[in-house]
Amino acid sequence: MRIGNEQTAISLVAITLAVLACSGEKTSAANPGATGSQQAGGSLQAGGASGPAQAAGGSSTGSAQAGSMSSAGGSGTNSGGAAGSPPQSNAGAAGIANTSGAGGTASGGATTAGQGGADASAGGPPFAWPSNHVAAVSLTYDDGLDAQLKYVVPALDAAQLKGTFFLASFQGVDHAWALPNTTDPLNARQQAWQAVHTSGHELASHTVYHPCDNNNAGFRPEDYDLAKMGAELDDSIARLARLGATPPLTFGYPCSGDIRGIGPVDNPISYMPLVAQRFLAARASKSGVADPRTVDLQAVPLFGTTDATGPEMIAHVDEAIAAGGWTVFIFHGVGPEDKSCDINVFDLNACALNYLTTPLDAHQQLIDYLASKQSDVWVATFKDVAQHIAASRQ
């Protein structure tokens, strides 16, 4: 993998992924030069570089005002990736979210409840989904992994379903990965992602360098202020435009950024207001089914899928149907894990970078189930569902 000025090649060979308990415990190398990894929001490091970073957790949080930030509820953990890695956020257990989660505000240390995911006991008429559907599902995929091009896009296309791909780069990588810079010619990988957009899938923002607490210096949340984060969000928008994605765009928080914020850990600042200024909707870190009547579109809950089985994911779809709600699946890798790839080489037959994986058969079981339920379930991009909900409120 090349990082920084992309002159030094750093291989991801021999990176191992430590499988950690759901408590979010981390393991890492004894010294910064050794190979280290962490899951449940882990980073993949190889001699100071790293594979993509992930955030795990089924945590609930309120959207916070700029200033001091507090996190409401939840058990999520923040993590990142060391040099040369993109982001990920991964949610915990499924379930119907209550209305005290996403959308709360935090200011001066006091937290107030906001509107969150679907509450099956909520009164009022059911939400009007398109074509008399009773629920909505969005399939979202993080980090622009080559394995998504190899396995996911063909599976979605075969079922005539559309997905959302939240693209970021590896920290310190300017142009080699899925998200291009704004000047150099598009490489073969980026042209492949451009074709994904042209075919009707959504390309969305995941920042550029995916700030996480475990990143190298310069790419951690503590290294950001509002001006730097605002500039990076704008850069992300400009880079996505080169692949054909134009506003309104959507956003997926890396490493539970809606909870962690930026700046010092003991006095973080929320960048949710910056996101709200630029993006139609944002996928947050809380787990659950969103109630379309009340969900804060800047803090939409999700369902994490790393190591999930087909029946587990299908059960979550059924929860959405029962609640008349919107469920947002978050995937990273799909199919066989492979962290040995050189990101400077784009050859899906030779090596397709893949981590935090969902088994290929489990993913296909979900796709097949959604295809069989299309009379009940509207399967649409994150953007399309958010636009429908926003329009219903006008």
C-alpha positions in Angstrom: 0.0 0.0 0.0 1.3 3.5 -0.8 0.5 6.2 1.6 1.2 9.9 2.1 2.9 11.0 -1.1 2.2 7.6 -2.5 5.9 7.0 -3.2 6.6 4.4 -0.5 5.0 1.0 -1.0 3.7 -0.7 2.1 2.3 -4.2 1.9 -0.7 -5.4 3.8 0.6 -8.9 3.7 0.6 -10.7 7.1 -2.0 -8.4 8.7 -4.0 -10.4 11.1 -7.4 -9.5 12.5 -8.0 -10.0 16.2 -11.5 -11.1 16.9 -12.6 -9.3 20.0 -15.4 -9.7 22.4 -18.5 -7.5 21.9 -17.3 -5.5 24.9 -15.0 -3.7 22.4 -11.7 -4.9 23.9 -8.7 -4.2 21.7 -5.5 -6.0 21.0 -2.6 -4.4 19.3 1.0 -5.0 18.5 3.5 -4.6 21.3 5.4 -2.0 19.3 4.4 0.4 16.6 6.5 -1.3 14.0 4.9 -4.7 14.5 1.7 -5.9 12.9 -1.4 -5.1 14.9 -5.1 -5.2 14.5 -8.4 -4.6 16.3 -11.9 -5.5 15.5 -15.2 -4.2 16.8 -14.0 -1.0 15.4 -10.4 -2.0 14.9 -7.5 -0.8 12.9 -5.3 -2.8 10.7 -1.7 -1.8 11.0 1.4 -2.9 9.2 4.6 -1.3 10.1 3.0 2.1 10.7 0.5 1.8 7.9 -2.9 0.3 8.2 -5.8 -1.1 6.5 -9.2 0.4 7.0 -10.5 1.4 10.4 -13.8 0.5 11.8 -16.2 1.6 14.5 -18.3 -0.9 16.2 -21.3 -0.5 18.4 -25.0 -0.5 18.8 -24.9 2.8 20.5 -27.5 5.5 20.7 -26.5 9.1 20.7 -28.1 12.5 20.3 -27.0 14.9 17.7 -25.0 17.6 19.4 -24.6 21.3 19.1 -21.1 22.6 18.3 -19.4 23.2 21.5 -19.1 20.6 24.2 -20.6 17.2 23.3 -22.1 14.4 25.4 -23.1 11.0 24.2 -26.5 9.6 25.2 -26.7 5.9 26.0 -25.4 3.1 23.9 -22.4 0.8 24.1 -20.6 1.7 21.0 -16.8 2.0 20.8 -14.7 4.3 18.7 -11.8 3.1 16.8 -9.8 3.9 13.8 -7.2 2.7 11.4 -3.6 3.6 11.3 -1.9 5.1 8.4 -3.3 4.1 5.1 -6.8 3.1 6.1 -10.4 4.0 5.4 -13.2 3.9 7.8 -16.0 1.8 9.0 -18.8 1.9 11.5 -20.4 -1.3 12.6 -23.5 -1.5 14.8 -24.4 -3.9 17.5 -27.6 -5.8 18.2 -30.7 -5.2 16.2 -34.0 -4.1 17.6 -36.7 -1.4 17.4 -35.1 1.8 18.5 -37.0 4.0 20.9 -37.6 7.6 20.5 -35.0 8.9 22.9 -32.0 8.2 20.8 -30.9 9.9 17.6 -31.9 13.5 17.4 -31.2 14.5 21.0 -29.1 17.5 21.6 -26.2 18.0 23.9 -25.0 21.3 25.1 -23.0 22.3 28.2 -23.1 18.7 29.4 -26.9 18.4 29.5 -28.6 16.0 27.2 -32.1 16.2 26.0 -34.0 13.4 24.3 -34.8 13.7 20.7 -36.6 11.6 18.1 -35.0 8.3 17.2 -35.8 5.0 15.6 -39.1 3.4 15.2 -41.3 2.7 18.2 -43.7 -0.1 17.4 -46.2 1.2 19.9 -46.3 4.7 18.4 -49.8 5.9 17.6 -51.1 7.6 14.5 -51.6 6.4 11.0 -48.9 4.3 9.3 -46.4 6.1 7.1 -47.1 6.2 3.4 -44.3 4.3 1.6 -44.3 4.3 -2.2 -46.4 1.8 -4.1 -48.2 0.7 -0.9 -45.0 -0.9 0.5 -45.1 -1.3 4.3 -41.4 -0.8 5.1 -38.2 0.3 3.5 -34.7 -1.2 3.5 -31.4 0.4 2.5 -28.3 -1.6 1.9 -25.2 0.4 2.6 -21.5 -0.5 2.2 -18.5 1.3 3.6 -15.0 2.2 2.4 -15.2 1.4 -1.3 -13.6 -2.1 -0.9 -12.6 -4.0 -4.0 -14.6 -6.9 -2.7 -17.7 -4.8 -3.0 -17.0 -4.4 -6.7 -16.3 -8.1 -7.1 -19.1 -9.6 -5.0 -21.7 -7.0 -4.0 -22.4 -5.0 -7.1 -23.0 -8.1 -9.3 -25.3 -9.6 -6.6 -27.4 -6.4 -6.3 -27.5 -6.0 -10.1 -28.7 -9.6 -10.6 -31.6 -9.0 -8.1 -32.2 -5.5 -9.6 -31.6 -3.9 -6.3 -29.7 -0.7 -5.6 -27.2 0.0 -2.9 -25.4 2.9 -1.2 -21.6 2.9 -1.1 -20.0 5.3 1.4 -16.6 6.0 0.0 -13.5 7.2 1.8 -9.8 6.9 1.3 -7.1 5.4 3.4 -5.5 7.9 5.7 -2.6 9.6 3.9 -3.7 8.1 0.5 -4.6 10.9 -1.9 -5.6 9.1 -5.1 -4.8 5.4 -5.2 -8.1 4.2 -3.6 -11.8 4.5 -4.6 -12.1 8.2 -3.8 -10.1 10.2 -6.4 -8.4 13.5 -5.8 -9.7 16.5 -7.8 -6.9 16.7 -10.3 -5.3 13.4 -11.4 -6.9 11.2 -14.1 -9.2 8.6 -12.8 -7.5 5.2 -12.4 -9.1 1.9 -13.2 -10.5 1.4 -9.8 -12.2 4.8 -9.8 -13.5 4.2 -13.2 -15.2 1.1 -11.9 -16.8 3.1 -9.1 -17.9 5.7 -11.7 -19.6 2.9 -13.6 -21.4 1.7 -10.3 -22.8 5.2 -10.0 -23.9 5.3 -13.7 -25.8 2.0 -13.2 -28.0 3.6 -10.6 -26.3 2.9 -7.2 -25.6 5.7 -4.8 -22.1 6.9 -4.0 -22.0 8.8 -0.8 -19.6 10.5 1.6 -17.7 8.9 4.4 -15.2 11.8 4.9 -11.9 11.6 3.0 -9.4 10.3 5.5 -11.8 8.7 8.0 -10.8 10.2 11.3 -10.6 7.6 14.1 -9.0 7.7 17.5 -6.6 4.9 16.6 -5.3 6.5 13.4 -1.9 8.0 13.0 -1.2 11.5 14.1 -2.9 14.0 11.8 -5.9 11.7 11.1 -7.4 11.4 14.6 -10.5 13.3 15.7 -8.3 15.2 18.2 -6.4 16.6 15.2 -9.5 18.2 13.8 -11.3 21.5 14.5 -14.5 22.6 12.8 -12.6 24.4 10.1 -10.5 21.4 9.2 -13.5 19.0 9.3 -15.6 21.4 7.2 -12.8 21.6 4.6 -12.5 17.8 4.5 -16.3 17.4 4.0 -16.1 19.8 1.1 -13.2 17.9 -0.3 -15.2 14.7 -0.1 -18.0 16.3 -2.0 -15.7 17.5 -4.7 -14.0 14.1 -5.0 -17.4 12.3 -5.3 -18.4 14.7 -8.1 -15.6 13.3 -10.2 -17.3 9.9 -10.0 -20.6 11.5 -11.0 -22.3 11.9 -7.6 -23.9 15.3 -7.2 -26.0 17.0 -4.5 -28.1 16.2 -2.7 -25.6 13.8 -1.2 -25.8 11.7 2.0 -23.2 10.9 4.6 -22.1 8.0 6.8 -20.2 8.8 10.0 -16.9 7.0 10.3 -15.9 5.5 13.6 -19.0 6.6 15.5 -18.1 10.2 14.7 -21.6 11.3 15.6 -20.8 10.2 19.1 -17.1 10.9 19.3 -17.0 14.3 17.6 -13.7 16.0 17.0 -11.1 17.7 19.2 -10.0 16.5 22.6 -11.6 13.4 24.0 -12.4 15.1 27.3 -13.9 18.2 25.5 -15.1 17.1 22.1 -17.0 19.2 19.6 -19.8 17.8 17.5 -19.4 18.1 13.7 -23.0 17.1 13.2 -24.0 20.7 12.4 -21.4 20.7 9.6 -22.8 17.5 8.2 -26.3 18.8 8.3 -25.3 21.9 6.4 -23.9 19.8 3.5 -25.9 16.6 3.3 -29.5 15.6 2.9 -29.2 12.8 5.5 -26.6 11.0 7.6 -26.3 7.4 8.8 -25.3 7.5 12.5 -24.2 4.9 15.0 -27.3 3.9 16.9 -28.8 0.6 16.2 -32.4 0.0 15.4 -35.3 0.5 12.9 -36.1 4.1 12.0 -39.6 5.4 12.4 -40.1 7.5 9.2 -42.6 9.7 11.0 -40.1 10.9 13.6 -36.6 9.9 12.6 -33.9 12.6 12.6 -32.6 12.4 9.1 -29.3 13.6 10.3 -29.0 10.6 12.7 -30.5 7.6 11.0 -30.0 4.4 13.0 -28.5 1.3 11.4 -28.0 -2.5 11.7 -24.5 -3.9 11.8 -23.8 -7.1 9.8 -20.2 -8.2 10.4 -20.4 -12.0 10.9 -24.2 -11.8 10.8 -26.1 -14.8 9.5 -28.7 -14.7 6.9 -31.5 -15.6 9.3 -30.4 -12.8 11.7 -30.5 -10.2 8.9 -33.8 -11.5 7.6 -35.3 -11.2 11.1 -34.3 -7.6 11.1 -36.2 -7.0 7.9 -39.2 -8.6 9.4 -38.9 -6.2 12.4 -39.0 -3.3 10.0 -42.1 -4.8 8.3 -43.8 -5.2 11.6 -43.0 -1.6 12.6 -43.6 -0.1 9.2 -40.2 1.4 9.5 -36.9 1.9 7.7 -33.9 -0.3 8.3 -30.4 0.6 7.1 -28.0 -2.3 6.9 -24.3 -1.5 7.1 -21.7 -3.8 5.5 -18.0 -3.6 5.1 -16.5 -6.7 3.5 -18.7 -9.3 1.9 -17.3 -12.7 1.0 -13.9 -14.2 1.9 -11.6 -12.0 4.0 -8.4 -10.8 2.3 -6.1 -8.2 3.8 -3.0 -9.1 1.8 -3.7 -6.8 -1.2 -1.5 -4.0 -2.5 -4.0 -1.1 -2.9 -1.9 0.2 -5.8 -2.9 -2.8 -7.9 -6.4 -3.1 -9.1 -7.1 -6.7 -10.2 -10.3 -8.2 -8.8 -9.3 -11.7 -10.0 -5.9 -11.5 -8.2 -6.8 -9.8 -4.9 -9.9 -7.9 -3.6 -9.3 -6.2 -0.3 -11.9 -7.4 2.2 -12.3 -7.1 6.0 -15.0 -7.0 8.7 -16.7 -9.5 6.5 -20.2 -10.8 6.2 -20.3 -14.3 4.7 -21.2 -14.4 1.0 -24.0 -16.9 1.5 -25.5 -14.8 4.3 -25.5 -11.7 2.2 -27.1 -13.6 -0.7 -29.8 -15.0 1.6 -30.7 -11.4 2.5 -30.7 -10.3 -1.1 -32.9 -13.3 -2.1 -35.3 -12.5 0.8 -35.6 -8.9 -0.2 -36.2 -9.8 -3.8 -39.0 -12.1 -2.7 -40.6 -9.4 -0.5 -40.6 -6.6 -3.0 -44.4 -6.3 -2.8 -44.0 -5.4 0.9 -40.5 -3.9 1.2 -39.2 -0.9 -0.7 -35.5 -1.6 -1.2 -33.9 1.7 -2.2 -30.8 3.7 -1.7 -30.2 5.7 1.5 -30.7 8.9 -0.5 -33.9 7.8 -2.1 -35.5 6.9 1.2 -34.3 10.0 2.9 -35.7 12.2 0.1 -39.1 10.4 0.3 -39.3 11.0 4.1 -38.2 14.6 3.7 -40.8 15.2 1.0 -43.5 13.8 3.2 -42.7 16.5 5.8 -43.2 19.4 3.4 
